[in-house]
């Protein structure tokens, strides 16, 4: 039985019919008879059953929708919490590896036998090769190598001569003044 229908019997042919509960006239598709639907006890009972069925179905749909809303809300809360956790973890990791405080905290650690650089990698850019080598030897580094990178445009911009464009100590070209390194660390001075 569908929602909004009542079961009736045709008085002419006895066929079982499902009638819309809002109609006042019953039409039998089998024998073609029409009859006015009176509000008898059986009609009232069928109408009450139909209304009850509708109410139950609406209630089921309502509770199913509410359950789905709660589940969706719970999943979204978990997703948001996981996303925030991942973002915080990334920020903390980046902060630990890139933040300058890490470098400043080195000043308070014991550095027995290490060399503290007096320049940053960026400040060496544009110096002559000879000046950079002399400066790093004066700091106490002994393992200094040079790397020539021919670049014609640099000669036009910076002029003739051996112009330094990068210095790295043990592969770290982002070192800053005050960082500490072993005396046998490899210093690579790259120049044009």
C-alpha positions in Angstrom: 0.0 0.0 0.0 1.3 3.4 -0.9 1.5 6.4 1.4 -1.8 8.5 1.1 -4.0 5.6 0.0 -6.8 3.6 1.5 -8.0 0.1 0.6 -11.7 -0.2 -0.6 -13.8 -2.8 -2.3 -15.9 -1.9 -5.2 -19.6 -2.5 -4.4 -20.4 -3.4 -8.0 -17.7 -6.0 -8.8 -16.0 -6.6 -5.5 -12.5 -5.6 -6.8 -9.9 -4.4 -4.3 -9.0 -0.8 -5.0 -6.4 1.6 -3.6 -7.9 5.0 -3.5 -6.3 8.3 -2.7 -7.4 9.2 0.8 -8.3 12.8 -0.1 -10.8 11.8 -2.8 -14.5 11.8 -2.1 -15.5 9.7 -5.1 -14.3 6.2 -5.9 -13.9 5.1 -9.5 -13.5 1.3 -10.3 -11.2 0.8 -13.4 -12.5 -2.8 -13.7 -16.3 -2.2 -14.0 -16.4 1.5 -14.5 -18.7 2.3 -11.6 -18.5 5.5 -9.6 -19.6 5.8 -6.0 -19.5 8.5 -3.4 -17.2 7.6 -0.4 -19.0 7.9 2.8 -17.1 8.4 6.0 -18.0 5.0 7.5 -16.1 3.4 10.3 -14.1 1.3 7.9 -13.2 4.4 5.8 -12.3 6.3 9.0 -10.1 3.3 10.1 -8.3 3.2 6.8 -7.8 7.0 6.8 -6.4 6.7 10.4 -4.1 3.9 9.3 -3.0 5.8 6.3 -2.3 8.9 8.4 -0.4 6.9 10.9 1.6 5.3 8.2 2.5 8.7 6.8 3.4 10.0 10.2 5.7 7.0 10.9 7.4 7.3 7.5 7.9 11.1 8.0 9.4 10.3 11.4 11.7 7.7 10.0 12.9 10.1 7.4 13.4 12.8 9.9 15.5 10.6 12.3 17.5 9.2 9.3 18.3 12.8 8.2 19.2 13.8 11.7 21.5 10.8 12.0 23.1 11.6 8.7 23.6 15.2 9.8 25.3 14.1 13.1 27.6 11.6 11.3 28.5 14.3 8.7 29.2 16.8 11.5 31.3 14.3 13.4 33.3 13.4 10.2 33.9 17.1 9.4 35.0 17.8 13.0 37.5 14.9 12.8 38.7 16.2 9.4 39.1 19.7 10.7 41.0 18.5 13.7 43.3 16.3 11.6 43.9 19.2 9.1 44.8 21.6 11.9 47.1 18.9 13.5 48.9 18.4 10.2 49.3 22.2 9.7 50.6 22.7 13.2 53.1 19.8 12.7 54.3 21.3 9.5 54.7 24.7 11.0 56.6 23.3 14.0 58.9 21.3 11.7 59.6 24.3 9.5 60.1 26.4 12.5 62.6 24.0 14.1 64.7 23.7 10.9 64.5 27.2 9.6 64.0 29.6 12.5 67.0 31.8 13.4 66.6 31.0 17.1 68.1 27.6 16.3 71.2 29.3 15.2 71.3 31.8 18.1 71.0 28.9 20.6 74.3 27.6 19.3 76.0 30.5 21.0 75.3 29.0 24.4 76.5 25.5 23.6 80.1 24.4 24.2 82.1 24.7 20.9 85.4 23.2 21.9 87.7 23.0 18.9 85.3 24.6 16.5 85.5 27.7 14.5 83.0 30.5 14.7 82.5 32.2 11.3 82.7 36.0 11.3 80.8 36.4 8.0 77.6 35.1 6.4 77.3 33.3 3.1 75.4 36.2 1.6 78.0 38.8 2.6 80.7 36.9 0.6 78.7 37.5 -2.7 80.7 39.8 -5.0 84.1 39.6 -3.1 87.1 38.6 -5.0 88.2 35.0 -4.9 91.5 35.9 -3.2 89.8 38.1 -0.5 87.3 35.3 0.3 90.1 32.6 0.5 92.2 34.8 2.8 89.2 35.6 5.0 88.3 31.9 5.5 92.0 30.9 6.1 92.2 33.6 8.7 89.2 32.2 10.5 91.1 28.8 10.7 89.6 26.8 7.9 92.2 24.7 6.1 90.1 22.6 3.7 89.2 25.3 1.2 88.4 24.4 -2.4 87.3 26.7 -5.3 84.8 26.0 -8.1 85.0 28.1 -11.2 81.6 28.5 -13.0 82.2 30.3 -16.4 79.3 32.7 -17.0 79.9 35.4 -19.6 77.0 37.6 -18.5 78.5 37.8 -15.0 81.7 39.2 -16.5 79.7 41.9 -18.2 77.7 42.8 -15.0 80.5 42.4 -12.4 83.5 43.2 -14.6 86.7 41.3 -15.1 88.2 39.3 -12.2 87.2 36.3 -10.1 84.0 37.3 -8.4 82.5 35.1 -5.7 78.8 34.2 -6.0 78.5 31.5 -3.4 80.3 30.1 -0.4 79.3 26.9 1.4 80.7 25.2 4.5 80.0 21.5 4.6 77.3 22.0 2.0 75.5 24.8 4.0 75.4 28.0 1.9 72.9 29.6 4.2 75.3 30.0 7.1 75.2 33.2 9.1 77.7 35.1 11.2 78.2 33.3 14.5 77.6 29.8 13.2 80.1 27.1 14.4 81.9 24.6 12.2 84.7 22.0 12.5 88.2 23.3 11.4 88.4 20.5 8.8 85.0 21.4 7.3 85.0 21.7 3.5 84.7 25.3 2.4 83.7 25.6 -1.3 84.1 29.0 -2.8 82.2 29.3 -6.2 83.2 32.1 -8.4 82.7 33.4 -12.0 
